[in-house]
Amino acid sequence: MNLNEIEKNTVEAVRQLQGVGPVFFIPGGKSPELKVLFAGNSITLHGPKADIGWSGLHGMAASKPEKDYVHLCMQKIRREYADVNFAIAQVSEWEQNYKNGAEILPLYAAARDFRADLIILRAVENCPVKDYDAECFTAAYTELIAYLDPTGKADMVLTTSFWPHPADEAIRTIAEKRGYALCELGDLGGDPKMKALGLFEHSGVANHPGDAGMRAIAERILAAWENARK
């Protein structure tokens, strides 16, 4: 596996949401037809961080909030469902500490209590590659799923890493064994057209998905969910 691309992600997995909690809500009506949870990292939601030249409060490195994959997915889902509630769980803290994941899970209690009907789990990039433990990751990732979906009734879409990661194979295996929808993203991170290269001075930010990459992520997630519903 070529790990050159993931090594370009020099955006730290810490302090991605300074001063705010890791769970956000985008409410709809009081009786939603659908509740959707996005669980991810900086590609899902990253707060302002002046030292790396990032001023947004949305998915890195989309040019504006409505261009990140979360907002693009929300736009499409709202066309199908008249009333939808959305939530975002920023789980970079779990990623970097997955070997002690059980200790981190209570940070996401509000996401668990949201009782989502659809969970899009788009997290793995910040799990350390050095000393990666496939058995431990598989157990921790499965535990994360169970925590976010305590009833076991939610539709689940899992994605591989934007930059190929050793844990991708474990995610594929979990999806196959449990019948979850799987969205492959690893080819996007090696395509310069899918990144924000030249738009940010910080190379780590610039190697995140730009508008084209975000659009591709959204399209693939929605296609995986649609195929799973057929």
Secondary structure as UniProt FT lines:
FT   TURN            4..5
FT   HELIX           6..8
FT   TURN            16..19
FT   STRAND          23..26
FT   STRAND          34..40
FT   TURN            42..44
FT   HELIX           50..52
FT   TURN            60..61
FT   HELIX           65..67
FT   HELIX           69..80
FT   STRAND          84..90
FT   HELIX           92..96
FT   HELIX           98..100
FT   HELIX           101..104
FT   HELIX           105..108
FT   HELIX           109..113
FT   STRAND          118..122
FT   TURN            125..126
FT   TURN            130..131
FT   HELIX           134..148
FT   TURN            150..151
FT   STRAND          155..159
FT   TURN            166..167
FT   HELIX           168..178
FT   STRAND          181..183
FT   TURN            186..187
FT   HELIX           188..190
FT   HELIX           192..194
FT   TURN            197..199
FT   HELIX           203..206
FT   HELIX           211..229
//
